Amino acid sequence: PSVLRAVCQPCHDSAEREGCGGEKRKSVWASRSAGIGTLLGREVVPSCSREGSLLLSLALGTYFSFSSLLSPLTPCRLVHLAIIHCVPAVALCCIAQLPREVLEIQNDLFQTPLHLAVYLEQPSVIQALIHKGVNRGLQDRNGNTPLHLACEQQHLQCAQQLLEGPATPDGTTQPCGHHQDLQLQNWQGLACLHISTLKGNIPMMSLLLESGANIDVREGTSGKTPLHLAVECHNHRAVQFLLRKGAFVDAQMYNGCTPLHLAVGRKDAAIAAILSHSGADTLLRNMENETAQDLADGNDDVSLCGGKPVALQVCQEVQE
C-alpha cells in the first residue's frame, strides 16, 4: 500500500540523533538489508508535526496488518533498524504499538532493542522501552546485558535509566518489573562492577554499589574481585575508593593471591602501601605457598618490614 511509503527519513539534527556515530551503527548492524527508506519505498519529511505523527501511526498500523506479506521485514526488525539508523520517531512509535514480548526479540547478535539503544546512547528510546516493561537482563552473544554495555561504553545516564524503574506522572519511579542481577557475569566472567573498575569509572562504580552490587564479587575466570582488578590496573584512586566503600582487603583469588600479592608482584609500592595501611595481611599464602612478604624479599622497589612498606617515598604518597 502507498501509505507504507510515509515513513520518517533519518533525522539530521544532531540533538535528535542523540549522539549516534557511523562506526557504532556498523558495529551493531545485525540485519542483511538496506535502510528503512529503501525497505518501505522512499524517504519523506520527518514526522515532527502532529500531522506527521498521525500519518506515521497510520503507516505502521497498515504495515502491521500486511506484515505477513512483507517477510523478512518483521515489526521487531523495524524497531532494530529504526534504532540503528537513529530515527527515534519511528522507534518510539513502534514501541508504543508493539507488545512487550515482541520488543524483547533478539536479532542475529542476540541484541534486543534495549541493547542497541544503550550502545548508541538513545535516552528517549531507553526510557520508552523501560516504561513498556522489557526485560533488562537479557544477554547478547557475548553475554552482555544492556547494563554491561552501559558500563563498557561508560554511558552513565543510560546506566542510571536502567537501574531505575519506569517514571510515574508525579515524577517518581516505580520498582523495576524485572529484577536486575548486578552480579550476573558475561561470557568473559565479568560482572558490571568488574567492567566499570577496569574502565576506572568511579561515578559508575559508585552508582552500581549504591544500587546493590556486591563489592567483593569474583570474576569467573580467576576469582579476582574489583579490588584485584584495580590493583592490576595500577589505579590508585579506584583502590582507595573500593577500600573506603568496604572492600575486603585480603580477598583471595582461586590461586590464593590477595591484592597485596599482586601489588608486590607488580612492584607497585604506592598501592602496596595503601593496602598495608588498610590492614592487609602480609603472611597469607597462595597456592604456591608464597606470602606477600616472600615476594617482597629481594625486591628493591617494594620492601615489607613488619608488614609495612618502609620506603620513604611510598609513605609520603600515602599521606598525600
Phi and psi in degrees as GROMACS dihedral restraints (atoms count N, CA, C in turn):
[ dihedral_restraints ]
;  ai    aj    ak    al  type     phi  dphi    fc
    3     4     5     6     1   -64.7    20    10
    4     5     6     7     1   -25.4    20    10
    6     7     8     9     1   -65.0    20    10
    7     8     9    10     1   -21.0    20    10
    9    10    11    12     1   -66.6    20    10
   10    11    12    13     1   -17.8    20    10
   12    13    14    15     1   -80.1    20    10
   13    14    15    16     1   -10.9    20    10
   15    16    17    18     1   -86.1    20    10
   16    17    18    19     1    77.5    20    10
   18    19    20    21     1  -128.2    20    10
   19    20    21    22     1   147.9    20    10
   21    22    23    24     1   -64.3    20    10
   22    23    24    25     1   143.7    20    10
   24    25    26    27     1   -83.6    20    10
   25    26    27    28     1   157.4    20    10
   27    28    29    30     1   -57.6    20    10
   28    29    30    31     1   138.3    20    10
   30    31    32    33     1   -68.4    20    10
   31    32    33    34     1   138.6    20    10
   33    34    35    36     1  -100.8    20    10
   34    35    36    37     1   -12.6    20    10
   36    37    38    39     1   -70.6    20    10
   37    38    39    40     1   127.1    20    10
   39    40    41    42     1   -61.4    20    10
   40    41    42    43     1   -31.2    20    10
   42    43    44    45     1   -69.3    20    10
   43    44    45    46     1   -38.8    20    10
   45    46    47    48     1   -74.7    20    10
   46    47    48    49     1   -25.6    20    10
   48    49    50    51     1   -74.1    20    10
   49    50    51    52     1   -16.0    20    10
   51    52    53    54     1    55.2    20    10
   52    53    54    55     1    42.1    20    10
   54    55    56    57     1    79.0    20    10
   55    56    57    58     1    16.8    20    10
   57    58    59    60     1   -75.0    20    10
   58    59    60    61     1   130.4    20    10
   60    61    62    63     1  -109.4    20    10
   61    62    63    64     1   153.2    20    10
   63    64    65    66     1   -60.3    20    10
   64    65    66    67     1   -41.3    20    10
   66    67    68    69     1   -64.5    20    10
   67    68    69    70     1   -39.8    20    10
   69    70    71    72     1   -65.5    20    10
   70    71    72    73     1   -39.6    20    10
   72    73    74    75     1   -61.7    20    10
   73    74    75    76     1   -38.5    20    10
   75    76    77    78     1   -65.5    20    10
   76    77    78    79     1   -40.1    20    10
   78    79    80    81     1   -70.7    20    10
   79    80    81    82     1   -23.4    20    10
   81    82    83    84     1  -103.7    20    10
   82    83    84    85     1     6.6    20    10
   84    85    86    87     1   -70.3    20    10
   85    86    87    88     1   115.9    20    10
   87    88    89    90     1  -123.3    20    10
   88    89    90    91     1    12.5    20    10
   90    91    92    93     1  -119.5    20    10
   91    92    93    94     1   143.2    20    10
   93    94    95    96     1   -99.9    20    10
   94    95    96    97     1    67.3    20    10
   96    97    98    99     1  -152.7    20    10
   97    98    99   100     1   174.2    20    10
   99   100   101   102     1   -82.6    20    10
  100   101   102   103     1  -175.0    20    10
  102   103   104   105     1   -71.8    20    10
  103   104   105   106     1   174.1    20    10
  105   106   107   108     1   -61.5    20    10
  106   107   108   109     1   -39.7    20    10
  108   109   110   111     1   -61.2    20    10
  109   110   111   112     1   -43.3    20    10
  111   112   113   114     1   -67.1    20    10
  112   113   114   115     1   -41.8    20    10
  114   115   116   117     1   -65.4    20    10
  115   116   117   118     1   -33.5    20    10
  117   118   119   120     1  -108.9    20    10
  118   119   120   121     1    13.3    20    10
  120   121   122   123     1   119.9    20    10
  121   122   123   124     1   -69.6    20    10
  123   124   125   126     1  -162.7    20    10
  124   125   126   127     1   170.0    20    10
  126   127   128   129     1   -92.5    20    10
  127   128   129   130     1   142.6    20    10
  129   130   131   132     1  -131.4    20    10
  130   131   132   133     1  -168.6    20    10
  132   133   134   135     1   -68.4    20    10
  133   134   135   136     1   151.0    20    10
  135   136   137   138     1   -62.1    20    10
  136   137   138   139     1   147.6    20    10
  138   139   140   141     1   -90.2    20    10
  139   140   141   142     1    55.0    20    10
  141   142   143   144     1   -80.6    20    10
  142   143   144   145     1   -26.4    20    10
  144   145   146   147     1   -85.6    20    10
  145   146   147   148     1   169.3    20    10
  147   148   149   150     1   -63.2    20    10
  148   149   150   151     1   -42.0    20    10
  150   151   152   153     1   -63.6    20    10
  151   152   153   154     1   -39.8    20    10
  153   154   155   156     1   -64.5    20    10
  154   155   156   157     1   -38.8    20    10
  156   157   158   159     1   -65.2    20    10
  157   158   159   160     1   -41.1    20    10
  159   160   161   162     1   -64.5    20    10
  160   161   162   163     1   -41.6    20    10
  162   163   164   165     1   -64.3    20    10
  163   164   165   166     1   -40.5    20    10
  165   166   167   168     1   -63.5    20    10
  166   167   168   169     1   -42.7    20    10
  168   169   170   171     1   -60.9    20    10
  169   170   171   172     1   -43.3    20    10
  171   172   173   174     1   -62.9    20    10
  172   173   174   175     1   -42.7    20    10
  174   175   176   177     1   -61.9    20    10
  175   176   177   178     1   -46.5    20    10
  177   178   179   180     1   -67.6    20    10
  178   179   180   181     1   -38.8    20    10
  180   181   182   183     1   -60.8    20    10
  181   182   183   184     1   -43.0    20    10
  183   184   185   186     1   -67.3    20    10
  184   185   186   187     1   -37.8    20    10
  186   187   188   189     1   -60.4    20    10
  187   188   189   190     1   -44.9    20    10
  189   190   191   192     1   -62.1    20    10
  190   191   192   193     1   -33.6    20    10
  192   193   194   195     1   -67.0    20    10
  193   194   195   196     1   -31.2    20    10
  195   196   197   198     1  -105.5    20    10
  196   197   198   199     1    13.1    20    10
  198   199   200   201     1   -60.0    20    10
  199   200   201   202     1   -32.0    20    10
  201   202   203   204     1   -66.5    20    10
  202   203   204   205     1   -22.4    20    10
  204   205   206   207     1   -89.9    20    10
  205   206   207   208     1   -10.5    20    10
  207   208   209   210     1  -110.7    20    10
  208   209   210   211     1    17.7    20    10
  210   211   212   213     1   -52.1    20    10
  211   212   213   214     1   141.6    20    10
  213   214   215   216     1   -93.6    20    10
  214   215   216   217     1    12.2    20    10
  216   217   218   219     1   -82.3    20    10
  217   218   219   220     1    88.8    20    10
  219   220   221   222     1   -85.6    20    10
  220   221   222   223     1   162.8    20    10
  222   223   224   225     1   -55.2    20    10
  223   224   225   226     1   -41.8    20    10
  225   226   227   228     1   -63.8    20    10
  226   227   228   229     1   -40.0    20    10
  228   229   230   231     1   -64.1    20    10
  229   230   231   232     1   -33.5    20    10
  231   232   233   234     1   -63.5    20    10
  232   233   234   235     1   -38.4    20    10
  234   235   236   237     1   -62.8    20    10
  235   236   237   238     1   -47.1    20    10
  237   238   239   240     1   -56.6    20    10
  238   239   240   241     1   -46.1    20    10
  240   241   242   243     1   -65.3    20    10
  241   242   243   244     1   -39.6    20    10
  243   244   245   246     1   -62.4    20    10
  244   245   246   247     1   -38.5    20    10
  246   247   248   249     1   -71.6    20    10
  247   248   249   250     1   -44.9    20    10
  249   250   251   252     1   -60.2    20    10
  250   251   252   253     1   -39.7    20    10
  252   253   254   255     1   -88.3    20    10
  253   254   255   256     1     6.5    20    10
  255   256   257   258     1    57.8    20    10
  256   257   258   259     1    51.6    20    10
  258   259   260   261     1  -116.5    20    10
  259   260   261   262     1    79.1    20    10
  261   262   263   264     1   -61.2    20    10
  262   263   264   265     1   -30.4    20    10
  264   265   266   267     1   -62.2    20    10
  265   266   267   268     1   -42.9    20    10
  267   268   269   270     1   -68.0    20    10
  268   269   270   271     1   -44.5    20    10
  270   271   272   273     1   -60.2    20    10
  271   272   273   274     1   -45.1    20    10
  273   274   275   276     1   -66.9    20    10
  274   275   276   277     1   -37.3    20    10
  276   277   278   279     1   -67.2    20    10
  277   278   279   280     1   -41.4    20    10
  279   280   281   282     1   -62.7    20    10
  280   281   282   283     1   -44.9    20    10
  282   283   284   285     1   -60.5    20    10
  283   284   285   286     1   -39.1    20    10
  285   286   287   288     1   -66.1    20    10
  286   287   288   289     1   -30.5    20    10
  288   289   290   291     1   -97.7    20    10
  289   290   291   292     1   -22.6    20    10
  291   292   293   294     1   -90.3    20    10
  292   293   294   295     1   148.6    20    10
  294   295   296   297     1   -72.1    20    10
  295   296   297   298     1   158.8    20    10
  297   298   299   300     1   -55.9    20    10
  298   299   300   301     1   -41.3    20    10
  300   301   302   303     1   -60.0    20    10
  301   302   303   304     1   -36.3    20    10
  303   304   305   306     1   -71.0    20    10
  304   305   306   307     1   -35.9    20    10
  306   307   308   309     1   -73.0    20    10
  307   308   309   310     1    -7.5    20    10
  309   310   311   312     1  -100.6    20    10
  310   311   312   313     1     1.7    20    10
  312   313   314   315     1   -67.9    20    10
  313   314   315   316     1   137.8    20    10
  315   316   317   318     1   -99.9    20    10
  316   317   318   319     1   149.1    20    10
  318   319   320   321     1   -85.8    20    10
  319   320   321   322     1  -164.7    20    10
  321   322   323   324     1   -64.1    20    10
  322   323   324   325     1   -23.3    20    10
  324   325   326   327     1   -97.8    20    10
  325   326   327   328     1    12.3    20    10
  327   328   329   330     1    63.0    20    10
  328   329   330   331     1    26.8    20    10
  330   331   332   333     1   -93.1    20    10
  331   332   333   334     1   134.5    20    10
  333   334   335   336     1   -89.1    20    10
  334   335   336   337     1   168.3    20    10
  336   337   338   339     1   -54.9    20    10
  337   338   339   340     1   -32.4    20    10
  339   340   341   342     1   -67.5    20    10
  340   341   342   343     1   -38.5    20    10
  342   343   344   345     1   -57.2    20    10
  343   344   345   346     1   -47.6    20    10
  345   346   347   348     1   -66.1    20    10
  346   347   348   349     1   -40.9    20    10
  348   349   350   351     1   -65.2    20    10
  349   350   351   352     1   -36.2    20    10
  351   352   353   354     1   -70.6    20    10
  352   353   354   355     1   -46.2    20    10
  354   355   356   357     1   -60.9    20    10
  355   356   357   358     1   -39.1    20    10
  357   358   359   360     1   -94.5    20    10
  358   359   360   361     1     7.5    20    10
  360   361   362   363     1    53.1    20    10
  361   362   363   364     1    67.5    20    10
  363   364   365   366     1  -117.8    20    10
  364   365   366   367     1    85.5    20    10
  366   367   368   369     1   -57.6    20    10
  367   368   369   370     1   -39.8    20    10
  369   370   371   372     1   -65.6    20    10
  370   371   372   373     1   -38.3    20    10
  372   373   374   375     1   -69.9    20    10
  373   374   375   376     1   -41.5    20    10
  375   376   377   378     1   -58.3    20    10
  376   377   378   379     1   -45.9    20    10
  378   379   380   381     1   -63.1    20    10
  379   380   381   382     1   -39.9    20    10
  381   382   383   384     1   -65.6    20    10
  382   383   384   385     1   -40.6    20    10
  384   385   386   387     1   -67.1    20    10
  385   386   387   388     1   -40.4    20    10
  387   388   389   390     1   -64.9    20    10
  388   389   390   391     1   -41.6    20    10
  390   391   392   393     1   -62.3    20    10
  391   392   393   394     1   -31.1    20    10
  393   394   395   396     1   -75.9    20    10
  394   395   396   397     1   -13.4    20    10
  396   397   398   399     1    86.9    20    10
  397   398   399   400     1    26.7    20    10
  399   400   401   402     1   -67.3    20    10
  400   401   402   403     1   155.2    20    10
  402   403   404   405     1   -72.2    20    10
  403   404   405   406     1   120.5    20    10
  405   406   407   408     1   -89.1    20    10
  406   407   408   409     1    -2.1    20    10
  408   409   410   411     1  -101.8    20    10
  409   410   411   412     1     6.1    20    10
  411   412   413   414     1   -69.1    20    10
  412   413   414   415     1   142.0    20    10
  414   415   416   417     1  -109.0    20    10
  415   416   417   418     1   142.7    20    10
  417   418   419   420     1   -84.2    20    10
  418   419   420   421     1  -168.4    20    10
  420   421   422   423     1   -66.4    20    10
  421   422   423   424     1   -17.5    20    10
  423   424   425   426     1   -98.3    20    10
  424   425   426   427     1     5.4    20    10
  426   427   428   429     1    82.2    20    10
  427   428   429   430     1     8.4    20    10
  429   430   431   432     1   -86.7    20    10
  430   431   432   433     1   133.1    20    10
  432   433   434   435     1   -84.5    20    10
  433   434   435   436     1   169.9    20    10
  435   436   437   438     1   -55.5    20    10
  436   437   438   439     1   -33.7    20    10
  438   439   440   441     1   -69.1    20    10
  439   440   441   442     1   -37.0    20    10
  441   442   443   444     1   -57.3    20    10
  442   443   444   445     1   -43.8    20    10
  444   445   446   447     1   -65.8    20    10
  445   446   447   448     1   -39.1    20    10
  447   448   449   450     1   -61.3    20    10
  448   449   450   451     1   -39.4    20    10
  450   451   452   453     1   -69.4    20    10
  451   452   453   454     1   -41.6    20    10
  453   454   455   456     1   -63.9    20    10
  454   455   456   457     1   -43.5    20    10
  456   457   458   459     1   -85.3    20    10
  457   458   459   460     1    -5.0    20    10
  459   460   461   462     1    59.0    20    10
  460   461   462   463     1    43.5    20    10
  462   463   464   465     1   -95.4    20    10
  463   464   465   466     1    88.1    20    10
  465   466   467   468     1   -63.5    20    10
  466   467   468   469     1   -42.1    20    10
  468   469   470   471     1   -62.0    20    10
  469   470   471   472     1   -40.5    20    10
  471   472   473   474     1   -63.7    20    10
  472   473   474   475     1   -41.8    20    10
  474   475   476   477     1   -62.5    20    10
  475   476   477   478     1   -40.5    20    10
  477   478   479   480     1   -61.9    20    10
  478   479   480   481     1   -41.6    20    10
  480   481   482   483     1   -63.6    20    10
  481   482   483   484     1   -41.7    20    10
  483   484   485   486     1   -67.6    20    10
  484   485   486   487     1   -29.1    20    10
  486   487   488   489     1   -90.0    20    10
  487   488   489   490     1    -8.1    20    10
  489   490   491   492     1  -100.4    20    10
  490   491   492   493     1   160.5    20    10
  492   493   494   495     1   -82.7    20    10
  493   494   495   496     1   173.4    20    10
  495   496   497   498     1   -60.1    20    10
  496   497   498   499     1   144.5    20    10
  498   499   500   501     1   -74.3    20    10
  499   500   501   502     1   143.2    20    10
  501   502   503   504     1  -101.4    20    10
  502   503   504   505     1   165.2    20    10
  504   505   506   507     1   -57.6    20    10
  505   506   507   508     1   -28.2    20    10
  507   508   509   510     1   -85.6    20    10
  508   509   510   511     1     5.3    20    10
  510   511   512   513     1    93.7    20    10
  511   512   513   514     1    -8.0    20    10
  513   514   515   516     1   -84.2    20    10
  514   515   516   517     1   175.6    20    10
  516   517   518   519     1  -117.6    20    10
  517   518   519   520     1   145.0    20    10
  519   520   521   522     1   -89.0    20    10
  520   521   522   523     1   159.5    20    10
  522   523   524   525     1   -61.9    20    10
  523   524   525   526     1   149.0    20    10
  525   526   527   528     1   -63.7    20    10
  526   527   528   529     1   136.0    20    10
  528   529   530   531     1   -67.3    20    10
  529   530   531   532     1   -31.6    20    10
  531   532   533   534     1  -117.4    20    10
  532   533   534   535     1   127.2    20    10
  534   535   536   537     1   -64.5    20    10
  535   536   537   538     1   130.8    20    10
  537   538   539   540     1  -101.4    20    10
  538   539   540   541     1   117.4    20    10
  540   541   542   543     1   -82.9    20    10
  541   542   543   544     1   105.4    20    10
  543   544   545   546     1   -75.6    20    10
  544   545   546   547     1   -10.2    20    10
  546   547   548   549     1   -95.3    20    10
  547   548   549   550     1    -1.1    20    10
  549   550   551   552     1   -61.9    20    10
  550   551   552   553     1   133.7    20    10
  552   553   554   555     1  -105.3    20    10
  553   554   555   556     1   147.9    20    10
  555   556   557   558     1   -82.1    20    10
  556   557   558   559     1  -174.8    20    10
  558   559   560   561     1   -71.9    20    10
  559   560   561   562     1    -8.7    20    10
  561   562   563   564     1   -92.0    20    10
  562   563   564   565     1     1.9    20    10
  564   565   566   567     1    83.2    20    10
  565   566   567   568     1    15.6    20    10
  567   568   569   570     1  -104.2    20    10
  568   569   570   571     1   128.9    20    10
  570   571   572   573     1   -85.9    20    10
  571   572   573   574     1   171.7    20    10
  573   574   575   576     1   -60.6    20    10
  574   575   576   577     1   -38.1    20    10
  576   577   578   579     1   -66.9    20    10
  577   578   579   580     1   -33.6    20    10
  579   580   581   582     1   -62.4    20    10
  580   581   582   583     1   -44.8    20    10
  582   583   584   585     1   -64.3    20    10
  583   584   585   586     1   -46.4    20    10
  585   586   587   588     1   -66.1    20    10
  586   587   588   589     1   -30.7    20    10
  588   589   590   591     1   -69.1    20    10
  589   590   591   592     1   -43.8    20    10
  591   592   593   594     1   -61.7    20    10
  592   593   594   595     1   -32.2    20    10
  594   595   596   597     1   -79.1    20    10
  595   596   597   598     1   -14.1    20    10
  597   598   599   600     1    69.2    20    10
  598   599   600   601     1    27.5    20    10
  600   601   602   603     1   -92.5    20    10
  601   602   603   604     1    92.5    20    10
  603   604   605   606     1   -62.8    20    10
  604   605   606   607     1   -45.2    20    10
  606   607   608   609     1   -58.2    20    10
  607   608   609   610     1   -39.5    20    10
  609   610   611   612     1   -67.6    20    10
  610   611   612   613     1   -41.4    20    10
  612   613   614   615     1   -60.9    20    10
  613   614   615   616     1   -42.6    20    10
  615   616   617   618     1   -63.1    20    10
  616   617   618   619     1   -43.1    20    10
  618   619   620   621     1   -60.8    20    10
  619   620   621   622     1   -44.1    20    10
  621   622   623   624     1   -64.9    20    10
  622   623   624   625     1   -41.7    20    10
  624   625   626   627     1   -66.6    20    10
  625   626   627   628     1   -40.2    20    10
  627   628   629   630     1   -65.3    20    10
  628   629   630   631     1   -25.3    20    10
  630   631   632   633     1   -88.7    20    10
  631   632   633   634     1    -1.0    20    10
  633   634   635   636     1   108.9    20    10
  634   635   636   637     1    10.9    20    10
  636   637   638   639     1   -66.2    20    10
  637   638   639   640     1   143.0    20    10
  639   640   641   642     1   -75.8    20    10
  640   641   642   643     1   119.3    20    10
  642   643   644   645     1   -69.2    20    10
  643   644   645   646     1   -20.8    20    10
  645   646   647   648     1  -109.4    20    10
  646   647   648   649     1    22.7    20    10
  648   649   650   651     1   -61.0    20    10
  649   650   651   652     1   136.1    20    10
  651   652   653   654     1   -98.0    20    10
  652   653   654   655     1   135.2    20    10
  654   655   656   657     1   -74.8    20    10
  655   656   657   658     1   159.4    20    10
  657   658   659   660     1   -78.6    20    10
  658   659   660   661     1   -15.7    20    10
  660   661   662   663     1   -90.2    20    10
  661   662   663   664     1   -42.3    20    10
  663   664   665   666     1  -133.3    20    10
  664   665   666   667     1     2.0    20    10
  666   667   668   669     1    80.8    20    10
  667   668   669   670     1    20.7    20    10
  669   670   671   672     1   -75.7    20    10
  670   671   672   673     1   140.1    20    10
  672   673   674   675     1   -90.1    20    10
  673   674   675   676     1   170.4    20    10
  675   676   677   678     1   -55.0    20    10
  676   677   678   679     1   -33.5    20    10
  678   679   680   681     1   -64.8    20    10
  679   680   681   682     1   -41.5    20    10
  681   682   683   684     1   -57.3    20    10
  682   683   684   685     1   -45.7    20    10
  684   685   686   687     1   -65.2    20    10
  685   686   687   688     1   -39.0    20    10
  687   688   689   690     1   -64.2    20    10
  688   689   690   691     1   -37.7    20    10
  690   691   692   693     1   -65.4    20    10
  691   692   693   694     1   -45.1    20    10
  693   694   695   696     1   -61.3    20    10
  694   695   696   697     1   -33.0    20    10
  696   697   698   699     1   -83.1    20    10
  697   698   699   700     1     0.0    20    10
  699   700   701   702     1    55.4    20    10
  700   701   702   703     1    36.4    20    10
  702   703   704   705     1   -97.5    20    10
  703   704   705   706     1    95.6    20    10
  705   706   707   708     1   -61.5    20    10
  706   707   708   709     1   -41.7    20    10
  708   709   710   711     1   -64.2    20    10
  709   710   711   712     1   -42.9    20    10
  711   712   713   714     1   -66.3    20    10
  712   713   714   715     1   -39.1    20    10
  714   715   716   717     1   -61.5    20    10
  715   716   717   718     1   -48.6    20    10
  717   718   719   720     1   -64.3    20    10
  718   719   720   721     1   -39.1    20    10
  720   721   722   723     1   -61.9    20    10
  721   722   723   724     1   -48.3    20    10
  723   724   725   726     1   -64.1    20    10
  724   725   726   727     1   -39.6    20    10
  726   727   728   729     1   -66.1    20    10
  727   728   729   730     1   -39.0    20    10
  729   730   731   732     1   -64.2    20    10
  730   731   732   733     1   -31.9    20    10
  732   733   734   735     1   -83.9    20    10
  733   734   735   736     1    -0.1    20    10
  735   736   737   738     1   100.5    20    10
  736   737   738   739     1    19.1    20    10
  738   739   740   741     1   -62.1    20    10
  739   740   741   742     1   142.8    20    10
  741   742   743   744     1   -73.8    20    10
  742   743   744   745     1   113.6    20    10
  744   745   746   747     1   -69.0    20    10
  745   746   747   748     1   -24.0    20    10
  747   748   749   750     1  -106.7    20    10
  748   749   750   751     1    23.7    20    10
  750   751   752   753     1   -59.1    20    10
  751   752   753   754     1   139.0    20    10
  753   754   755   756     1  -113.0    20    10
  754   755   756   757     1   141.3    20    10
  756   757   758   759     1   -73.4    20    10
  757   758   759   760     1   178.5    20    10
  759   760   761   762     1   -60.8    20    10
  760   761   762   763     1   -27.7    20    10
  762   763   764   765     1   -91.8    20    10
  763   764   765   766     1     7.0    20    10
  765   766   767   768     1    90.4    20    10
  766   767   768   769     1    -3.5    20    10
  768   769   770   771     1   -75.9    20    10
  769   770   771   772     1   136.4    20    10
  771   772   773   774     1   -94.8    20    10
  772   773   774   775     1   169.4    20    10
  774   775   776   777     1   -56.3    20    10
  775   776   777   778     1   -32.3    20    10
  777   778   779   780     1   -68.5    20    10
  778   779   780   781     1   -37.7    20    10
  780   781   782   783     1   -54.9    20    10
  781   782   783   784     1   -45.7    20    10
  783   784   785   786     1   -66.8    20    10
  784   785   786   787     1   -42.2    20    10
  786   787   788   789     1   -63.5    20    10
  787   788   789   790     1   -44.6    20    10
  789   790   791   792     1   -68.0    20    10
  790   791   792   793     1   -43.1    20    10
  792   793   794   795     1   -62.0    20    10
  793   794   795   796     1   -29.8    20    10
  795   796   797   798     1   -94.7    20    10
  796   797   798   799     1     8.1    20    10
  798   799   800   801     1    56.8    20    10
  799   800   801   802     1    36.9    20    10
  801   802   803   804     1   -97.9    20    10
  802   803   804   805     1    88.0    20    10
  804   805   806   807     1   -65.2    20    10
  805   806   807   808     1   -35.0    20    10
  807   808   809   810     1   -65.2    20    10
  808   809   810   811     1   -46.4    20    10
  810   811   812   813     1   -70.4    20    10
  811   812   813   814     1   -35.4    20    10
  813   814   815   816     1   -59.8    20    10
  814   815   816   817     1   -38.7    20    10
  816   817   818   819     1   -67.0    20    10
  817   818   819   820     1   -41.8    20    10
  819   820   821   822     1   -60.0    20    10
  820   821   822   823     1   -45.4    20    10
  822   823   824   825     1   -66.1    20    10
  823   824   825   826     1   -42.7    20    10
  825   826   827   828     1   -64.1    20    10
  826   827   828   829     1   -42.3    20    10
  828   829   830   831     1   -69.6    20    10
  829   830   831   832     1   -13.9    20    10
  831   832   833   834     1   -94.8    20    10
  832   833   834   835     1     6.8    20    10
  834   835   836   837     1    96.7    20    10
  835   836   837   838     1    18.0    20    10
  837   838   839   840     1   -62.2    20    10
  838   839   840   841     1   139.1    20    10
  840   841   842   843     1   -86.5    20    10
  841   842   843   844     1   118.9    20    10
  843   844   845   846     1   -82.8    20    10
  844   845   846   847     1    -6.1    20    10
  846   847   848   849     1  -107.9    20    10
  847   848   849   850     1     4.7    20    10
  849   850   851   852     1   -69.1    20    10
  850   851   852   853     1   137.5    20    10
  852   853   854   855     1  -104.4    20    10
  853   854   855   856     1   141.8    20    10
  855   856   857   858     1   -89.8    20    10
  856   857   858   859     1  -173.3    20    10
  858   859   860   861     1   -69.3    20    10
  859   860   861   862     1   -14.2    20    10
  861   862   863   864     1   -94.5    20    10
  862   863   864   865     1    11.8    20    10
  864   865   866   867     1    64.0    20    10
  865   866   867   868     1    30.6    20    10
  867   868   869   870     1  -108.0    20    10
  868   869   870   871     1   140.1    20    10
  870   871   872   873     1  -100.6    20    10
  871   872   873   874     1   168.3    20    10
  873   874   875   876     1   -62.8    20    10
  874   875   876   877     1   -32.8    20    10
  876   877   878   879     1   -64.0    20    10
  877   878   879   880     1   -40.4    20    10
  879   880   881   882     1   -61.1    20    10
  880   881   882   883     1   -43.0    20    10
  882   883   884   885     1   -66.7    20    10
  883   884   885   886     1   -29.0    20    10
  885   886   887   888     1   -78.7    20    10
  886   887   888   889     1   -22.6    20    10
  888   889   890   891     1   -61.9    20    10
  889   890   891   892     1   126.6    20    10
  891   892   893   894     1    78.9    20    10
  892   893   894   895     1     5.5    20    10
  894   895   896   897     1   -95.7    20    10
  895   896   897   898     1   115.1    20    10
  897   898   899   900     1   -73.6    20    10
  898   899   900   901     1   -18.9    20    10
  900   901   902   903     1   -87.9    20    10
  901   902   903   904     1   -35.2    20    10
  903   904   905   906     1  -129.0    20    10
  904   905   906   907     1   118.1    20    10
  906   907   908   909     1  -119.9    20    10
  907   908   909   910     1   120.1    20    10
  909   910   911   912     1  -101.3    20    10
  910   911   912   913     1   124.6    20    10
  912   913   914   915     1  -129.5    20    10
  913   914   915   916     1   113.4    20    10
  915   916   917   918     1    64.7    20    10
  916   917   918   919     1    27.6    20    10
  918   919   920   921     1    86.9    20    10
  919   920   921   922     1     3.9    20    10
  921   922   923   924     1  -127.6    20    10
  922   923   924   925     1   138.4    20    10
  924   925   926   927     1   -64.8    20    10
  925   926   927   928     1   137.6    20    10
  927   928   929   930     1  -111.8    20    10
  928   929   930   931     1    -4.2    20    10
  930   931   932   933     1   -62.5    20    10
  931   932   933   934     1   131.8    20    10
  933   934   935   936     1   -59.8    20    10
  934   935   936   937     1   -41.3    20    10
  936   937   938   939     1   -61.2    20    10
  937   938   939   940     1   -40.6    20    10
  939   940   941   942     1   -64.7    20    10
  940   941   942   943     1   -43.8    20    10
  942   943   944   945     1   -61.8    20    10
  943   944   945   946     1   -37.8    20    10
  945   946   947   948     1   -66.3    20    10
  946   947   948   949     1   -39.3    20    10
  948   949   950   951     1   -63.7    20    10
  949   950   951   952     1   -39.7    20    10
  951   952   953   954     1   -65.5    20    10
  952   953   954   955     1   -41.8    20    10
  954   955   956   957     1   -63.5    20    10
  955   956   957   958     1   -34.5    20    10
